[in-house]
């Protein structure tokens, strides 16, 4: 029962948020900015992971030779 209440509360919050984004251009701009920054952060983390993975692979290759 508790999960159902949280589910309904989440849906309600989503509806209110969507309404605010439609009615308020500043809120939409803020949401777009947050989304852009989150994508940039995710890309930076992903790039760093790939770089570190390549460093580890290169180090492992050196040790086996």
N, CA, C and O atoms as a Maestro MAE file, in Angstrom:
{
 s_m_m2io_version
 :::
 2.0.0
}

f_m_ct {
 s_m_title
 :::
 protein
 m_atom[260] {
  # First column is atom index #
  i_m_mmod_type
  r_m_x_coord
  r_m_y_coord
  r_m_z_coord
  i_m_residue_number
  s_m_chain_name
  s_m_pdb_residue_name
  s_m_pdb_atom_name
  i_m_atomic_number
  :::
  1 25 0.824 -1.188 0.000 1 A "UNK " " N  " 7
  2 3 0.000 0.000 0.000 1 A "UNK " " CA " 6
  3 2 0.872 1.258 0.000 1 A "UNK " " C  " 6
  4 15 0.547 2.247 -0.656 1 A "UNK " " O  " 8
  5 25 1.980 1.210 0.740 2 A "UNK " " N  " 7
  6 3 2.874 2.357 0.838 2 A "UNK " " CA " 6
  7 2 3.506 2.669 -0.530 2 A "UNK " " C  " 6
  8 15 3.672 3.833 -0.894 2 A "UNK " " O  " 8
  9 25 3.851 1.619 -1.277 3 A "UNK " " N  " 7
  10 3 4.449 1.828 -2.600 3 A "UNK " " CA " 6
  11 2 3.449 2.481 -3.553 3 A "UNK " " C  " 6
  12 15 3.826 3.312 -4.380 3 A "UNK " " O  " 8
  13 25 2.182 2.106 -3.435 4 A "UNK " " N  " 7
  14 3 1.142 2.691 -4.276 4 A "UNK " " CA " 6
  15 2 1.005 4.186 -3.992 4 A "UNK " " C  " 6
  16 15 0.827 4.983 -4.913 4 A "UNK " " O  " 8
  17 25 1.087 4.556 -2.735 5 A "UNK " " N  " 7
  18 3 0.996 5.975 -2.366 5 A "UNK " " CA " 6
  19 2 2.164 6.749 -2.967 5 A "UNK " " C  " 6
  20 15 1.970 7.838 -3.508 5 A "UNK " " O  " 8
  21 25 3.377 6.197 -2.878 6 A "UNK " " N  " 7
  22 3 4.543 6.862 -3.449 6 A "UNK " " CA " 6
  23 2 4.426 6.947 -4.969 6 A "UNK " " C  " 6
  24 15 4.827 7.945 -5.569 6 A "UNK " " O  " 8
  25 25 3.882 5.910 -5.588 7 A "UNK " " N  " 7
  26 3 3.698 5.897 -7.030 7 A "UNK " " CA " 6
  27 2 2.734 7.007 -7.453 7 A "UNK " " C  " 6
  28 15 3.008 7.744 -8.400 7 A "UNK " " O  " 8
  29 25 1.627 7.120 -6.764 8 A "UNK " " N  " 7
  30 3 0.634 8.150 -7.068 8 A "UNK " " CA " 6
  31 2 1.211 9.539 -6.800 8 A "UNK " " C  " 6
  32 15 0.964 10.471 -7.566 8 A "UNK " " O  " 8
  33 25 1.972 9.682 -5.726 9 A "UNK " " N  " 7
  34 3 2.601 10.971 -5.430 9 A "UNK " " CA " 6
  35 2 3.592 11.347 -6.535 9 A "UNK " " C  " 6
  36 15 3.682 12.516 -6.908 9 A "UNK " " O  " 8
  37 25 4.322 10.386 -7.053 10 A "UNK " " N  " 7
  38 3 5.265 10.635 -8.137 10 A "UNK " " CA " 6
  39 2 4.566 11.073 -9.415 10 A "UNK " " C  " 6
  40 15 5.025 11.980 -10.109 10 A "UNK " " O  " 8
  41 25 3.454 10.422 -9.715 11 A "UNK " " N  " 7
  42 3 2.678 10.818 -10.889 11 A "UNK " " CA " 6
  43 2 2.156 12.243 -10.718 11 A "UNK " " C  " 6
  44 15 2.226 13.049 -11.646 11 A "UNK " " O  " 8
  45 25 1.639 12.547 -9.549 12 A "UNK " " N  " 7
  46 3 1.137 13.898 -9.279 12 A "UNK " " CA " 6
  47 2 2.227 14.941 -9.410 12 A "UNK " " C  " 6
  48 15 2.009 16.005 -9.990 12 A "UNK " " O  " 8
  49 25 3.387 14.645 -8.878 13 A "UNK " " N  " 7
  50 3 4.511 15.571 -8.978 13 A "UNK " " CA " 6
  51 2 4.927 15.760 -10.434 13 A "UNK " " C  " 6
  52 15 5.261 16.871 -10.847 13 A "UNK " " O  " 8
  53 25 4.908 14.696 -11.197 14 A "UNK " " N  " 7
  54 3 5.235 14.791 -12.616 14 A "UNK " " CA " 6
  55 2 4.262 15.666 -13.375 14 A "UNK " " C  " 6
  56 15 4.658 16.455 -14.233 14 A "UNK " " O  " 8
  57 25 2.977 15.522 -13.053 15 A "UNK " " N  " 7
  58 3 1.952 16.348 -13.712 15 A "UNK " " CA " 6
  59 2 2.145 17.820 -13.363 15 A "UNK " " C  " 6
  60 15 2.074 18.679 -14.241 15 A "UNK " " O  " 8
  61 25 2.384 18.111 -12.103 16 A "UNK " " N  " 7
  62 3 2.595 19.496 -11.679 16 A "UNK " " CA " 6
  63 2 3.835 20.076 -12.352 16 A "UNK " " C  " 6
  64 15 3.822 21.224 -12.797 16 A "UNK " " O  " 8
  65 25 4.893 19.294 -12.425 17 A "UNK " " N  " 7
  66 3 6.132 19.754 -13.058 17 A "UNK " " CA " 6
  67 2 5.911 20.030 -14.541 17 A "UNK " " C  " 6
  68 15 6.362 21.052 -15.059 17 A "UNK " " O  " 8
  69 25 5.228 19.134 -15.212 18 A "UNK " " N  " 7
  70 3 4.946 19.334 -16.639 18 A "UNK " " CA " 6
  71 2 4.126 20.599 -16.857 18 A "UNK " " C  " 6
  72 15 4.360 21.335 -17.816 18 A "UNK " " O  " 8
  73 25 3.178 20.852 -15.985 19 A "UNK " " N  " 7
  74 3 2.347 22.043 -16.098 19 A "UNK " " CA " 6
  75 2 3.194 23.300 -15.902 19 A "UNK " " C  " 6
  76 15 3.034 24.278 -16.633 19 A "UNK " " O  " 8
  77 25 4.080 23.276 -14.933 20 A "UNK " " N  " 7
  78 3 4.959 24.425 -14.691 20 A "UNK " " CA " 6
  79 2 5.857 24.684 -15.895 20 A "UNK " " C  " 6
  80 15 6.082 25.836 -16.265 20 A "UNK " " O  " 8
  81 25 6.369 23.623 -16.503 21 A "UNK " " N  " 7
  82 3 7.246 23.792 -17.657 21 A "UNK " " CA " 6
  83 2 6.495 24.382 -18.845 21 A "UNK " " C  " 6
  84 15 7.064 25.152 -19.619 21 A "UNK " " O  " 8
  85 25 5.225 24.026 -18.991 22 A "UNK " " N  " 7
  86 3 4.426 24.583 -20.090 22 A "UNK " " CA " 6
  87 2 4.111 26.051 -19.853 22 A "UNK " " C  " 6
  88 15 4.145 26.850 -20.789 22 A "UNK " " O  " 8
  89 25 3.807 26.412 -18.622 23 A "UNK " " N  " 7
  90 3 3.346 27.762 -18.310 23 A "UNK " " CA " 6
  91 2 4.461 28.767 -18.068 23 A "UNK " " C  " 6
  92 15 4.259 29.967 -18.256 23 A "UNK " " O  " 8
  93 25 5.615 28.306 -17.659 24 A "UNK " " N  " 7
  94 3 6.678 29.216 -17.239 24 A "UNK " " CA " 6
  95 2 7.923 29.003 -18.104 24 A "UNK " " C  " 6
  96 15 8.596 27.981 -17.970 24 A "UNK " " O  " 8
  97 25 8.233 29.943 -18.979 25 A "UNK " " N  " 7
  98 3 9.410 29.779 -19.837 25 A "UNK " " CA " 6
  99 2 10.724 29.741 -19.046 25 A "UNK " " C  " 6
  100 15 11.682 29.093 -19.467 25 A "UNK " " O  " 8
  101 25 10.769 30.424 -17.916 26 A "UNK " " N  " 7
  102 3 11.998 30.393 -17.103 26 A "UNK " " CA " 6
  103 2 12.222 28.993 -16.526 26 A "UNK " " C  " 6
  104 15 13.358 28.525 -16.442 26 A "UNK " " O  " 8
  105 25 11.147 28.340 -16.136 27 A "UNK " " N  " 7
  106 3 11.263 26.977 -15.610 27 A "UNK " " CA " 6
  107 2 11.741 26.040 -16.711 27 A "UNK " " C  " 6
  108 15 12.552 25.149 -16.460 27 A "UNK " " O  " 8
  109 25 11.243 26.236 -17.928 28 A "UNK " " N  " 7
  110 3 11.681 25.403 -19.052 28 A "UNK " " CA " 6
  111 2 13.157 25.639 -19.343 28 A "UNK " " C  " 6
  112 15 13.904 24.692 -19.588 28 A "UNK " " O  " 8
  113 25 13.575 26.891 -19.316 29 A "UNK " " N  " 7
  114 3 14.986 27.205 -19.535 29 A "UNK " " CA " 6
  115 2 15.859 26.554 -18.470 29 A "UNK " " C  " 6
  116 15 16.924 26.016 -18.774 29 A "UNK " " O  " 8
  117 25 15.405 26.605 -17.225 30 A "UNK " " N  " 7
  118 3 16.154 25.979 -16.137 30 A "UNK " " CA " 6
  119 2 16.237 24.468 -16.325 30 A "UNK " " C  " 6
  120 15 17.301 23.876 -16.143 30 A "UNK " " O  " 8
  121 25 15.133 23.849 -16.685 31 A "UNK " " N  " 7
  122 3 15.120 22.398 -16.911 31 A "UNK " " CA " 6
  123 2 16.034 22.023 -18.073 31 A "UNK " " C  " 6
  124 15 16.746 21.021 -18.003 31 A "UNK " " O  " 8
  125 25 16.019 22.815 -19.135 32 A "UNK " " N  " 7
  126 3 16.904 22.562 -20.278 32 A "UNK " " CA " 6
  127 2 18.365 22.697 -19.876 32 A "UNK " " C  " 6
  128 15 19.206 21.907 -20.308 32 A "UNK " " O  " 8
  129 25 18.673 23.696 -19.048 33 A "UNK " " N  " 7
  130 3 20.042 23.908 -18.588 33 A "UNK " " CA " 6
  131 2 20.514 22.739 -17.720 33 A "UNK " " C  " 6
  132 15 21.641 22.264 -17.857 33 A "UNK " " O  " 8
  133 25 19.641 22.288 -16.834 34 A "UNK " " N  " 7
  134 3 19.991 21.154 -15.977 34 A "UNK " " CA " 6
  135 2 20.225 19.902 -16.821 34 A "UNK " " C  " 6
  136 15 21.171 19.154 -16.573 34 A "UNK " " O  " 8
  137 25 19.377 19.674 -17.805 35 A "UNK " " N  " 7
  138 3 19.530 18.508 -18.677 35 A "UNK " " CA " 6
  139 2 20.835 18.584 -19.468 35 A "UNK " " C  " 6
  140 15 21.537 17.584 -19.615 35 A "UNK " " O  " 8
  141 25 21.154 19.770 -19.973 36 A "UNK " " N  " 7
  142 3 22.401 19.948 -20.730 36 A "UNK " " CA " 6
  143 2 23.621 19.676 -19.854 36 A "UNK " " C  " 6
  144 15 24.559 18.994 -20.269 36 A "UNK " " O  " 8
  145 25 23.594 20.214 -18.646 37 A "UNK " " N  " 7
  146 3 24.728 20.000 -17.733 37 A "UNK " " CA " 6
  147 2 24.859 18.535 -17.325 37 A "UNK " " C  " 6
  148 15 25.972 18.027 -17.184 37 A "UNK " " O  " 8
  149 25 23.740 17.862 -17.138 38 A "UNK " " N  " 7
  150 3 23.775 16.440 -16.784 38 A "UNK " " CA " 6
  151 2 24.372 15.624 -17.932 38 A "UNK " " C  " 6
  152 15 25.152 14.701 -17.699 38 A "UNK " " O  " 8
  153 25 24.007 15.963 -19.167 39 A "UNK " " N  " 7
  154 3 24.570 15.260 -20.325 39 A "UNK " " CA " 6
  155 2 26.066 15.508 -20.432 39 A "UNK " " C  " 6
  156 15 26.827 14.582 -20.714 39 A "UNK " " O  " 8
  157 25 26.498 16.747 -20.211 40 A "UNK " " N  " 7
  158 3 27.925 17.077 -20.260 40 A "UNK " " CA " 6
  159 2 28.686 16.318 -19.179 40 A "UNK " " C  " 6
  160 15 29.774 15.798 -19.427 40 A "UNK " " O  " 8
  161 25 28.110 16.254 -17.977 41 A "UNK " " N  " 7
  162 3 28.756 15.534 -16.887 41 A "UNK " " CA " 6
  163 2 28.858 14.051 -17.221 41 A "UNK " " C  " 6
  164 15 29.903 13.436 -17.011 41 A "UNK " " O  " 8
  165 25 27.794 13.485 -17.732 42 A "UNK " " N  " 7
  166 3 27.812 12.071 -18.111 42 A "UNK " " CA " 6
  167 2 28.841 11.782 -19.183 42 A "UNK " " C  " 6
  168 15 29.520 10.756 -19.133 42 A "UNK " " O  " 8
  169 25 28.964 12.676 -20.152 43 A "UNK " " N  " 7
  170 3 29.959 12.503 -21.208 43 A "UNK " " CA " 6
  171 2 31.372 12.588 -20.641 43 A "UNK " " C  " 6
  172 15 32.250 11.826 -21.044 43 A "UNK " " O  " 8
  173 25 31.594 13.506 -19.712 44 A "UNK " " N  " 7
  174 3 32.922 13.648 -19.101 44 A "UNK " " CA " 6
  175 2 33.289 12.402 -18.298 44 A "UNK " " C  " 6
  176 15 34.425 11.932 -18.355 44 A "UNK " " O  " 8
  177 25 32.327 11.874 -17.553 45 A "UNK " " N  " 7
  178 3 32.583 10.651 -16.778 45 A "UNK " " CA " 6
  179 2 32.886 9.492 -17.714 45 A "UNK " " C  " 6
  180 15 33.805 8.709 -17.469 45 A "UNK " " O  " 8
  181 25 32.114 9.387 -18.781 46 A "UNK " " N  " 7
  182 3 32.307 8.311 -19.746 46 A "UNK " " CA " 6
  183 2 33.673 8.415 -20.421 46 A "UNK " " C  " 6
  184 15 34.360 7.407 -20.583 46 A "UNK " " O  " 8
  185 25 34.073 9.624 -20.816 47 A "UNK " " N  " 7
  186 3 35.384 9.819 -21.430 47 A "UNK " " CA " 6
  187 2 36.500 9.458 -20.462 47 A "UNK " " C  " 6
  188 15 37.467 8.797 -20.839 47 A "UNK " " O  " 8
  189 25 36.368 9.888 -19.231 48 A "UNK " " N  " 7
  190 3 37.373 9.562 -18.220 48 A "UNK " " CA " 6
  191 2 37.480 8.067 -17.985 48 A "UNK " " C  " 6
  192 15 38.577 7.539 -17.806 48 A "UNK " " O  " 8
  193 25 36.342 7.382 -17.984 49 A "UNK " " N  " 7
  194 3 36.337 5.926 -17.798 49 A "UNK " " CA " 6
  195 2 37.073 5.247 -18.950 49 A "UNK " " C  " 6
  196 15 37.883 4.345 -18.736 49 A "UNK " " O  " 8
  197 25 36.783 5.690 -20.178 50 A "UNK " " N  " 7
  198 3 37.439 5.086 -21.343 50 A "UNK " " CA " 6
  199 2 38.948 5.342 -21.322 50 A "UNK " " C  " 6
  200 15 39.731 4.451 -21.650 50 A "UNK " " O  " 8
  201 25 39.355 6.549 -20.940 51 A "UNK " " N  " 7
  202 3 40.779 6.862 -20.866 51 A "UNK " " CA " 6
  203 2 41.472 5.985 -19.832 51 A "UNK " " C  " 6
  204 15 42.543 5.435 -20.087 51 A "UNK " " O  " 8
  205 25 40.858 5.863 -18.676 52 A "UNK " " N  " 7
  206 3 41.466 5.047 -17.614 52 A "UNK " " CA " 6
  207 2 41.503 3.580 -18.019 52 A "UNK " " C  " 6
  208 15 42.474 2.879 -17.733 52 A "UNK " " O  " 8
  209 25 40.460 3.119 -18.676 53 A "UNK " " N  " 7
  210 3 40.420 1.736 -19.140 53 A "UNK " " CA " 6
  211 2 41.556 1.478 -20.137 53 A "UNK " " C  " 6
  212 15 42.199 0.429 -20.093 53 A "UNK " " O  " 8
  213 25 41.802 2.447 -21.042 54 A "UNK " " N  " 7
  214 3 42.890 2.317 -22.011 54 A "UNK " " CA " 6
  215 2 44.245 2.309 -21.310 54 A "UNK " " C  " 6
  216 15 45.135 1.553 -21.700 54 A "UNK " " O  " 8
  217 25 44.415 3.143 -20.276 55 A "UNK " " N  " 7
  218 3 45.667 3.168 -19.518 55 A "UNK " " CA " 6
  219 2 45.920 1.825 -18.846 55 A "UNK " " C  " 6
  220 15 47.041 1.317 -18.872 55 A "UNK " " O  " 8
  221 25 44.898 1.259 -18.253 56 A "UNK " " N  " 7
  222 3 45.034 -0.030 -17.569 56 A "UNK " " CA " 6
  223 2 45.371 -1.126 -18.572 56 A "UNK " " C  " 6
  224 15 46.219 -1.977 -18.306 56 A "UNK " " O  " 8
  225 25 44.705 -1.104 -19.731 57 A "UNK " " N  " 7
  226 3 44.980 -2.113 -20.762 57 A "UNK " " CA " 6
  227 2 46.410 -1.990 -21.270 57 A "UNK " " C  " 6
  228 15 47.076 -3.002 -21.492 57 A "UNK " " O  " 8
  229 25 46.895 -0.754 -21.457 58 A "UNK " " N  " 7
  230 3 48.264 -0.544 -21.925 58 A "UNK " " CA " 6
  231 2 49.270 -1.022 -20.879 58 A "UNK " " C  " 6
  232 15 50.290 -1.624 -21.215 58 A "UNK " " O  " 8
  233 25 48.977 -0.751 -19.623 59 A "UNK " " N  " 7
  234 3 49.863 -1.199 -18.545 59 A "UNK " " CA " 6
  235 2 49.882 -2.717 -18.448 59 A "UNK " " C  " 6
  236 15 50.939 -3.305 -18.219 59 A "UNK " " O  " 8
  237 25 48.760 -3.344 -18.613 60 A "UNK " " N  " 7
  238 3 48.684 -4.805 -18.566 60 A "UNK " " CA " 6
  239 2 49.428 -5.420 -19.751 60 A "UNK " " C  " 6
  240 15 50.067 -6.463 -19.609 60 A "UNK " " O  " 8
  241 25 49.349 -4.781 -20.915 61 A "UNK " " N  " 7
  242 3 50.060 -5.272 -22.075 61 A "UNK " " CA " 6
  243 2 51.566 -5.184 -21.884 61 A "UNK " " C  " 6
  244 15 52.295 -6.073 -22.323 61 A "UNK " " O  " 8
  245 25 52.048 -4.115 -21.229 62 A "UNK " " N  " 7
  246 3 53.461 -3.951 -20.959 62 A "UNK " " CA " 6
  247 2 53.961 -5.035 -20.010 62 A "UNK " " C  " 6
  248 15 55.067 -5.549 -20.176 62 A "UNK " " O  " 8
  249 25 53.150 -5.379 -19.021 63 A "UNK " " N  " 7
  250 3 53.560 -6.368 -18.026 63 A "UNK " " CA " 6
  251 2 53.595 -7.777 -18.605 63 A "UNK " " C  " 6
  252 15 54.370 -8.609 -18.134 63 A "UNK " " O  " 8
  253 25 52.787 -8.061 -19.598 64 A "UNK " " N  " 7
  254 3 52.786 -9.401 -20.182 64 A "UNK " " CA " 6
  255 2 53.895 -9.575 -21.190 64 A "UNK " " C  " 6
  256 15 54.259 -10.707 -21.508 64 A "UNK " " O  " 8
  257 25 54.453 -8.472 -21.712 65 A "UNK " " N  " 7
  258 3 55.541 -8.558 -22.702 65 A "UNK " " CA " 6
  259 2 56.833 -8.564 -22.027 65 A "UNK " " C  " 6
  260 15 57.872 -8.631 -22.684 65 A "UNK " " O  " 8
  :::
 }
 m_bond[259] {
  # First column is bond index #
  i_m_from
  i_m_to
  i_m_order
  :::
  1 1 2 1
  2 2 3 1
  3 3 4 2
  4 3 5 1
  5 5 6 1
  6 6 7 1
  7 7 8 2
  8 7 9 1
  9 9 10 1
  10 10 11 1
  11 11 12 2
  12 11 13 1
  13 13 14 1
  14 14 15 1
  15 15 16 2
  16 15 17 1
  17 17 18 1
  18 18 19 1
  19 19 20 2
  20 19 21 1
  21 21 22 1
  22 22 23 1
  23 23 24 2
  24 23 25 1
  25 25 26 1
  26 26 27 1
  27 27 28 2
  28 27 29 1
  29 29 30 1
  30 30 31 1
  31 31 32 2
  32 31 33 1
  33 33 34 1
  34 34 35 1
  35 35 36 2
  36 35 37 1
  37 37 38 1
  38 38 39 1
  39 39 40 2
  40 39 41 1
  41 41 42 1
  42 42 43 1
  43 43 44 2
  44 43 45 1
  45 45 46 1
  46 46 47 1
  47 47 48 2
  48 47 49 1
  49 49 50 1
  50 50 51 1
  51 51 52 2
  52 51 53 1
  53 53 54 1
  54 54 55 1
  55 55 56 2
  56 55 57 1
  57 57 58 1
  58 58 59 1
  59 59 60 2
  60 59 61 1
  61 61 62 1
  62 62 63 1
  63 63 64 2
  64 63 65 1
  65 65 66 1
  66 66 67 1
  67 67 68 2
  68 67 69 1
  69 69 70 1
  70 70 71 1
  71 71 72 2
  72 71 73 1
  73 73 74 1
  74 74 75 1
  75 75 76 2
  76 75 77 1
  77 77 78 1
  78 78 79 1
  79 79 80 2
  80 79 81 1
  81 81 82 1
  82 82 83 1
  83 83 84 2
  84 83 85 1
  85 85 86 1
  86 86 87 1
  87 87 88 2
  88 87 89 1
  89 89 90 1
  90 90 91 1
  91 91 92 2
  92 91 93 1
  93 93 94 1
  94 94 95 1
  95 95 96 2
  96 95 97 1
  97 97 98 1
  98 98 99 1
  99 99 100 2
  100 99 101 1
  101 101 102 1
  102 102 103 1
  103 103 104 2
  104 103 105 1
  105 105 106 1
  106 106 107 1
  107 107 108 2
  108 107 109 1
  109 109 110 1
  110 110 111 1
  111 111 112 2
  112 111 113 1
  113 113 114 1
  114 114 115 1
  115 115 116 2
  116 115 117 1
  117 117 118 1
  118 118 119 1
  119 119 120 2
  120 119 121 1
  121 121 122 1
  122 122 123 1
  123 123 124 2
  124 123 125 1
  125 125 126 1
  126 126 127 1
  127 127 128 2
  128 127 129 1
  129 129 130 1
  130 130 131 1
  131 131 132 2
  132 131 133 1
  133 133 134 1
  134 134 135 1
  135 135 136 2
  136 135 137 1
  137 137 138 1
  138 138 139 1
  139 139 140 2
  140 139 141 1
  141 141 142 1
  142 142 143 1
  143 143 144 2
  144 143 145 1
  145 145 146 1
  146 146 147 1
  147 147 148 2
  148 147 149 1
  149 149 150 1
  150 150 151 1
  151 151 152 2
  152 151 153 1
  153 153 154 1
  154 154 155 1
  155 155 156 2
  156 155 157 1
  157 157 158 1
  158 158 159 1
  159 159 160 2
  160 159 161 1
  161 161 162 1
  162 162 163 1
  163 163 164 2
  164 163 165 1
  165 165 166 1
  166 166 167 1
  167 167 168 2
  168 167 169 1
  169 169 170 1
  170 170 171 1
  171 171 172 2
  172 171 173 1
  173 173 174 1
  174 174 175 1
  175 175 176 2
  176 175 177 1
  177 177 178 1
  178 178 179 1
  179 179 180 2
  180 179 181 1
  181 181 182 1
  182 182 183 1
  183 183 184 2
  184 183 185 1
  185 185 186 1
  186 186 187 1
  187 187 188 2
  188 187 189 1
  189 189 190 1
  190 190 191 1
  191 191 192 2
  192 191 193 1
  193 193 194 1
  194 194 195 1
  195 195 196 2
  196 195 197 1
  197 197 198 1
  198 198 199 1
  199 199 200 2
  200 199 201 1
  201 201 202 1
  202 202 203 1
  203 203 204 2
  204 203 205 1
  205 205 206 1
  206 206 207 1
  207 207 208 2
  208 207 209 1
  209 209 210 1
  210 210 211 1
  211 211 212 2
  212 211 213 1
  213 213 214 1
  214 214 215 1
  215 215 216 2
  216 215 217 1
  217 217 218 1
  218 218 219 1
  219 219 220 2
  220 219 221 1
  221 221 222 1
  222 222 223 1
  223 223 224 2
  224 223 225 1
  225 225 226 1
  226 226 227 1
  227 227 228 2
  228 227 229 1
  229 229 230 1
  230 230 231 1
  231 231 232 2
  232 231 233 1
  233 233 234 1
  234 234 235 1
  235 235 236 2
  236 235 237 1
  237 237 238 1
  238 238 239 1
  239 239 240 2
  240 239 241 1
  241 241 242 1
  242 242 243 1
  243 243 244 2
  244 243 245 1
  245 245 246 1
  246 246 247 1
  247 247 248 2
  248 247 249 1
  249 249 250 1
  250 250 251 1
  251 251 252 2
  252 251 253 1
  253 253 254 1
  254 254 255 1
  255 255 256 2
  256 255 257 1
  257 257 258 1
  258 258 259 1
  259 259 260 2
  :::
 }
}
